[in-house]
Amino acid sequence: MTPENLLAVRESSKKNIRNDVKKLVGQIARMDSRSVKENASIRDDLGIDSLAAMEILASIEKRLGIIIDEAKAFDVVTVEDLLDLVMQSLKRKNNC
C-alpha cells in the first residue's frame, strides 16, 4: 500500500469514527445525528446531563475498544472536545 493510500484509509477511518461518535451522541440526545454539530455544547445545546454523558463515554469505549481518561472527560464541553478525546484515546491505544 502506498503512503498516499494509507493516508486516505486513515482519513476515512477518522471520518467514520467521528460519524459513529456523533451518532451515539444523537441517540442519547434523542436527535438525528446529522443535527449534532461539532461546536455544540453537550450540556447546554444538546441537553445531555452528566449521567447521559457517562453513558456516551461507556458506549464509545465499548464500541471502539478504548479507555477514555475520566479526568480528561470532565474537560469535555463540546462535541468537538469529545471527538478530540476519542481520537487521543485511539492514538494512545494504537501506540501501546
Steps between C-alpha positions, in 0.01 A plus 500: 500500500640839403535777760227694320260206521583443866429866574167478316403193704590677825299808406204282406527318833510832689189615318321174581596526867382861514169399342461208744561727799254760370246222445539382861465857626189543286347180636553609861374853424206351308578689183613427148879462489508738202377770739791443740741783425861476609492844666186412700524505878420151622314630804356834390420438133425128506351476850719209605545472876799346676342154524422496128853627427642203691272273295646650182856443623426140598339433161798649315747299708311178434449565129861604430677284758667796667530643849424869533681687777220605737697800626526633145132421439407767755658760271271408210257782421422466130453211261834600345667463842351151525618408150851624581506295821386188314769548234766548772383181671516308173847633430614399850351151447674456165838611638492235774 
